[in-house]
Amino acid sequence: MRWTLRDIQAGRLGLSPVSEEDLRVLIELGLIELHDDGPTLTPTGIEILNG
């Protein structure tokens, strides 16, 4: 999941699409939010990557 968070943060989803299941899990864990322009990291998601 860490690589998925990095791809979301870097905006590489066009090159490495994320499965719907992975998105669901990340949302449930509070690591990402979905917006009109796609998934974005929450402060918790950013903390996980920087931690």
N, C-alpha and C positions, 0 to 999 in steps of 0.2 A: 504494500500500500504506500510505502514511503516514496517509491518511484512514481506512483500515480500522483501523489501530492506535488512532487517536483515538476511533473509534466503540466499539471494544472497551473502552478505558480508561474512557470515559464511560458505558458500559452502554446504548448506543443500538442494540443489535442488533435489538431489536423493531421499530424504525423503519427501520433500514437493515440488512437481513439480509446476511450474508457468505456468499459461495459456498463450497462444499466445496473447490474448487480453491484459492481464496485462503487458506482455513484450512490446507490441506495445505502450501502454500508457506511460510506464516508459521511453521508448526511446524518444517518442515525447516530454516529459517533460524535457529531458536532464539529467535524473537521472541515466541511465545505458547505456552501450554500449555493443554490441555483438561482441565477438571475437571467434576464433576457439575453445577455451576451454570453451566457454559459456559466460553468461552475467557477466559484472563487473560494479561496481559502478563508476560513474564519480566523480570528486571532488565535484560537486553540490550534488550528492546523498549522499556522505559521510558527507557533511555539514548538510544536512537535518537530518541524523541520530544522529549526534553529537550535533545538535543545540538545 
